Amino acid sequence: MLHVTLRQLRVFESVARHLSFSRAAEELYLSQPAVSMQIKQLEENVGLPLFEQLGKRIYLTEGGRELFHYSRAISQQLADMEAAIGQLKGLEKGKLAISVVSTANYFAPPLLAKFCEKHKEIAVSLNVGNREAVLKALAENETDLAVMGQPPEGMDIVAQTFMENPLVVIASPAHPLCKEKKISLKRLAEEVFVVREQGSGTRGSAERFFAAHGIDYKPGMEMGTNEAVKQAVQAGMGLGIISQQTIELELETGRLRVLPVEGFPILRHWYIVHRTQKRLSTAAQAFRDYLLRDAVILMKKGAGKR
């Protein structure tokens, strides 16, 4: 019979997820020797090595991979138990983990601030990444809720739309196309675009749009953030396709222009997403309901103040 403690499993799960003793120590607010001691005791209890070191990196052994599978399942069951008991007590406190794609980071913090004003006892963590990173967080159960522009197909999730997300073509004010009142899609085939990295939802939507209309889309310089795309377009390095919600300041100050292109804006929506089998805590349910009910109204109020 294995004599394994929940503390040992928690430490092991963190080390296995990060493949790093130091990062696990930071996450768990422990010293690195304390983490190493817990892993050593766990290996003695299991009777198998769980990690192996090759060079400066550590890897899971076959036994470690097997234990990682079960430790994550146990962690999820404990989280479900905590959420269920919290609901029975009528609590609206605890922790809430939210992952958002980088474009959503332009409106997520203000919405979170309003939510936290009403729910001061909820500790919220916000993780920002591209679409692939957010999907990974969902798949590995590292987040309660996610905000993205295109829910994945073939993944067991619940996705609900809460706000529009129009994509527009942007240019430097000095670009010759800014003089045009109507621009055909075929004309864009002559232009080079500053694009987001592979895995970006915005880039994927643009590529699907041009492919559907038979347009030869020319991606040029690749950027890892929306801010970098905007800066490059301002510098005259090409056109860009970006969420209109990310360029309000640049439009007000005249640093960017939205081009009147046929078929644009590409009408998309923002979705709040969670795994189908995930038991949402009271805090997660409260935030999801808040977005579905109030997000559009709050964003319009915010736009009216600018």
N, C-alpha and C positions, 0 to 999 in steps of 0.2 A: 504493500500500500504506500502510495506517495504521500509524504508529509510536506506539502507545499502551502505556503501562506499566500494570502491575497496581496500582501505587500511585495513579496518576491515576484509574483506574476505581473504586478503593475510596473515594477522596475524593469523586468525582462521585456515586457511589451514595448516600453518606451525605447530601450536600447535597440531592440529588434527593428522598430519602426525607423529610427534615425540611423541605425548602424553606426552608432557613436556613443561611447560612454559619457563623454563630456557634454554633448547636447542633451542626453537623457538627464544628466545631473542638473543642468540648467532648467529643464522643463519641470522637474520634480522638486526643485529647490533643495537638492541634496549635494553633498560633496562627492567628488569623483571616487574617492576611496570607499565611501558608503555604498555607492552604486556597485562598484566592483565586488564588495563583500557580499551584497545580496545575490549577485549573479553566481559567485563562487558557491554560496550555500545552496542555491537552487540547483546547480549542476551536481553537487554532492547528493542532494535529495533525489534527483532524477536518475543519477547514475550514468549520465552521458554528457559529453561536452556539447555546449549549445552554440558556441562561437569559435571561429578559428581566425587567426590573424595572418594575413599575407601582405608583407610589406608594412605600410602604415595604415592599412584598412582592415576592418573586421568584416566577417561574413557569417551568416547563419550556417550551421551544419545541418545535416539531414534531420537530426533530432531537434535542432533549434527551429527549423521550418515547421515541423509537426507541432511543436509546443506553441509556436507563434499563432498558428491557426486556432488552437483551442483557447489560448489566452485572450485573443481578440473577441471570441464568442462569449467568453465569461465576462469580459469587460462590458460588452454590450448588454448582457443580461443584467448586470449590476446597475448600469445606467438606466435601463428600462424599469428596474425595480424602484430606483430612486425617483424616477419621474412619476410612476404610478402612485407611490406613497405620497409624493408631493401634491398630486392632484386630489387624493383623498383628503388631505389636510387643507385643501383650498389655498395653497401657497402660490405666490407669484414671485418667487425669488429663486436664486440659484445661478447657474451658468448658462450662457447662450453663445454658441459658436456659429458664426455666419461667414460664408465664403462668397465673394463676389468677383465677377470678371472685372478687369481693370477699367473698362469704360464705365461701369456702374459706380466706380469709386467717386465719380463727379457728383452723384446725388445721394449715395448711400450714407455718408457721414451726417449730413443735415437731417435725414430721416431718422437715423439712429439716435441723434441727439434729442429729437422730439420724443422718441419712444422712451429713452432713458430718463427724461424729465418726469414721465408718468410712472415709471417703474424703477425707482432709485435703488432697489435692493437686488436687481438683476445685474450680474457681472457679464458684460458682453465682450467677446473677442471677435475682431474683424480681420479676416485674411483676404488679401487681394492678389489675384494672379490671372493668367490668361485662361482661356476656356479649358485647355487640357489640364491645367493645374486644378481648376475647380472641379472638373469631372473626376479627377483622381481623388480629391478630398471626399467627394460623394461616394465613390466606389469603395474607398477604404474606411468609410464611416468616421471620418475625422471632422465632420461638420454636421450641425443640426439642419441648417437650411442653406440654400445657395441661391444667388441671384445671377441670371444669365439671360442672353438674348435668344438662344435657340436650344430648347431642350433636346437631349440626345435621343436618338432612336435605338430601340433594342435594349434599353436599360430600364430596370424595374423602378420607376419613379412616379411621383405625382407632381405635375407642373400646372401652375395657375398663373394666368396673365394679370398684371396689375397696372401697367402703364405702357404707352406707346414709346417706340424707340426708332425715330426716322433717321435713315442714313442719307447724307448729302455729299455732293461733290464740292470740294473746296479748292480755292486757288489764291495765289498772291494777288493783291489789288493791281499789280503791274502786269499781270498775265494778259495777253491779247484777247483771250476768250471772255474776259470781264466786260468787254464792250458789246458782246452779243446779247440779244434779248431772248433767243431760243437756240439751243444747241442740240443737234441730233446725236444719237448714240454712236453712229458711224464716225462722227467727227472725233470722238474720244479715242478711237483706234489709232489716231495719229499721235496721241499724247503718252507720256511716260508717267506712271503713278508711283508716289511714295507710299509704301504699304507696311502694314503690321507684319509681325513674324508669323511663320507657320504655326497653326494651332489657335490663332486669334479668331474669334467668332465674327468680327467685323470683316476681316479679310475673306473668310469663308463665304459670307453672304455676298460680298462683291463679286467673287469669282463665280459663284452659282448664278448670279444675275446676268453677268456678261456672257457666260456659257449658254444660258437659256435664250439669249437674244442674238447669238452668233457673232459676238463682237470679239475682235482680237485684243485681248486685255494685256497691256505691257507693264508688268510689275518691275519697278526699278529698284531704288534703294530701299532696303528693309530696315524697319525700326521696331524697337521692343516696347515702346510706349506711345500713347496718344500724344503726349506732349512733344516727343521727338518728331512725330509725323507733322504736327502743326508747325514746329520750328522749321523743318525742312521745306514745307510748302511755302511758308512766309519768305524763305530765302530764295524761292524760285527754282527749287530742284525738281519740281513736278507737281501734278495734281494729287489730291488725296480724297479718300472716301472715309467718312467719319460720322459718328453719331452727332446729331445737331445739338444734343444736350451738353457736349463737351466744348463747344466753341462760342458760347454766349458772350464771354468777355472779349474775345478776339473780334467778333462781329460788331460789338458796341464801340470798340476802339479803332475799327477800320483796318486791322492787321490782316484779316482774311475776308474773302468773299465767298458766298455760296453761288455756284453757277446754275443757271436755269436749264438743266439738262433733261431731255426727253426721258420719261420713265422714272424720274427721281422726284421726291425722295423715295428710297426703298422703304416701304412701310414694314417695320418689325415691331415686336413687343418685348417688354421685360417680363420675365417669369420668376416666381418664387418656387423653388424646387426642393423636394426631399425624397428620400428613399421610401418606397411603398410600405415596407415592413417596419419602418422606424417608428417607435413610439415617441411622439413628440412630447416634450415636457410642457408644463403650463406656460413657461416663459417663451418657448418656441411657438406654441400655438398663439400666444398673445401677439408676438411680433408678426407672424404670418397674417393673422386677422387684421392687424393694424395696417400692413401694407395693402392688403386687398381693399380695405375700407377707405383709407385716408391718403395714400401716397399721391394720387393724381391731384387732389385738392391742395395738399401741402406744397407740391411742386409749382402749381399755378400761383399760389400766394407768394412763394419765393420769387418767381419770375416777375410778379407785379411790383415787388419792392425794388427791383434793380433799375 
